[in-house]
Amino acid sequence: MSDLPFVLVHGLIGTLQHDEVLRHFPAGTLAPALLGYGPHAGVAPHHVHLEGQVEHLHACITAAFGPRPVVLVGHSVGGVVAALYAARYPARVAQLVSVEGNFTLRDAFWSSRVAQMTPQAADEMLLDIRQDPVGWLAGSGVAGAERMADLAMRLLDDQPASTIRAMARSVVEVTGKPDYLDQLHDLMHEVPIHLLAGERTREGWDVPDWAIPMAASFVELPDVGHMMMLEDAAGFAAAVRSCCRSLGEPLPA
């Protein structure tokens, strides 16, 4: 297996298509916008759910790389999408990096809150955040948020409130099922899964006791939190590549 391409799967708010993140990964890295985001922001909310995201991701990966296996990197809610994709298409995933990906409803606490909102309340929530994008980042634990005002606004503009609400409802439904953790446990026997956490948010990541011993690697990136790819994009990319190299797989330069 040679030159495994990276596929970055974004979380609940904002895509990973912005150059501040992508420029630290090899050329050819794929960072698709999920349904309801970026160029797909007009997709109706009833089409925005995890099942549809898995098939959308499969179409994007196949179009870009054909049948080649990839390294999936899923952040937060994107970690759920990546795990469900790997469970459905294990032969297409050489390695998976879960970047504080949701294991339980405790991880999805913000999704749980948004899922209960009315459409109007979700619109008002996103409007309030857009009026203070730096405050949103700072409230999310991002250090140096003041220097990221433009990026914060672009991330908030990547999707409407209806997308956030629809994805949150789907995440709560899927991760709340009794067999979801069993699926992840079984998946770790099939696909090498690396766990990547931020030092400041590691304690709040609800990782089951069995997950870290079963993981291909566990990395705690220093001096960053949940949105580590914004705080230290270069360090984030280096950590992703380093943990994947721990299996001896050749990766793009």
C-alpha positions, -999 to 999 in steps of 0.1 A, spaced: 0 0 0 15 33 -10 8 71 -7 -24 68 12 -45 100 7 -60 119 36 -97 126 38 -107 152 65 -143 150 78 -154 182 95 -176 185 125 -209 202 133 -200 238 125 -176 248 96 -159 227 70 -122 219 68 -119 233 33 -102 265 44 -66 270 35 -55 277 71 -60 240 77 -55 223 43 -21 239 35 -5 218 62 -16 186 46 -2 170 14 -14 181 -20 -44 160 -30 -58 159 6 -96 158 3 -118 179 27 -153 175 14 -182 196 25 -209 173 39 -245 177 29 -259 210 42 -225 226 42 -205 249 19 -216 243 -18 -242 219 -4 -257 244 20 -290 244 1 -297 207 7 -331 204 25 -328 196 62 -346 163 58 -317 150 37 -291 161 63 -285 131 85 -256 107 93 -268 79 69 -269 104 40 -235 118 50 -219 84 49 -231 78 13 -222 114 3 -187 108 17 -184 76 -2 -193 93 -34 -167 120 -28 -140 95 -19 -147 73 -49 -148 103 -73 -114 115 -60 -95 82 -55 -114 54 -71 -111 22 -51 -79 32 -33 -81 30 5 -77 63 24 -68 77 58 -100 91 73 -96 120 98 -129 128 115 -133 157 139 -160 157 166 -193 149 148 -171 141 118 -157 113 139 -191 97 140 -194 101 102 -160 86 97 -166 57 120 -199 49 104 -182 51 70 -154 27 81 -180 3 95 -198 2 62 -168 3 39 -139 -11 59 -119 -21 28 -118 16 18 -103 28 51 -67 20 57 -66 40 90 -90 62 109 -80 91 131 -107 101 155 -101 137 166 -122 139 198 -149 121 179 -182 114 196 -183 81 214 -213 88 237 -241 113 242 -220 129 269 -196 138 241 -225 151 220 -237 174 248 -239 205 225 -257 184 198 -281 172 225 -290 208 233 -293 220 197 -314 189 188 -341 201 212 -343 235 197 -371 247 174 -361 259 140 -366 295 151 -345 290 182 -317 274 161 -318 304 137 -316 328 167 -287 309 182 -266 310 150 -274 347 145 -262 354 180 -230 335 174 -224 354 141 -227 387 159 -197 377 180 -176 351 161 -145 358 183 -165 352 214 -178 320 199 -143 307 194 -131 319 228 -161 303 244 -152 271 227 -118 272 244 -98 284 214 -66 303 224 -58 334 205 -93 337 191 -89 374 183 -65 366 154 -91 343 139 -121 366 134 -122 363 97 -119 325 98 -145 322 125 -170 341 103 -162 319 73 -168 288 95 -201 301 107 -211 310 71 -204 274 60 -239 262 69 -274 274 79 -289 268 113 -312 242 98 -282 221 89 -267 223 124 -301 213 139 -306 184 115 -271 170 121 -275 175 159 -307 155 159 -292 127 138 -261 125 160 -283 122 192 -304 95 175 -274 74 163 -250 78 193 -278 73 217 -286 38 204 -275 10 228 -255 -7 201 -235 23 189 -206 16 213 -207 -21 203 -203 -10 167 -172 11 176 -158 -18 196 -161 -42 167 -147 -16 143 -115 -13 163 -109 -50 155 -113 -43 117 -97 -9 111 -67 7 128 -81 36 148 -60 64 162 -73 87 190 -62 123 189 -71 147 218 -63 182 228 -45 186 261 -70 211 274 -101 191 265 -88 155 269 -104 152 304 -139 160 289 -136 135 261 -158 106 271 -137 77 258 -147 42 270 -121 24 291 -116 -2 264 -110 23 236 -75 36 244 -59 1 249 -75 -11 216 -64 20 197 -36 19 172 -22 50 190 -33 77 214 -19 112 211 -26 142 233 -16 174 215 -2 199 240 -16 234 246 -47 230 224 -84 222 229 -112 206 209 -107 229 179 -70 221 177 -69 224 139 -76 262 143 -53 268 172 -23 249 158 -30 237 123 6 227 117 9 208 149 -25 191 142 -14 180 108 19 167 121 2 148 149 -22 131 124 7 121 102 28 109 131 2 86 146 -5 71 112 32 65 106 32 45 138 18 16 118 46 19 93 23 29 64 39 51 37 21 84 35 24 113 11 53 137 17 
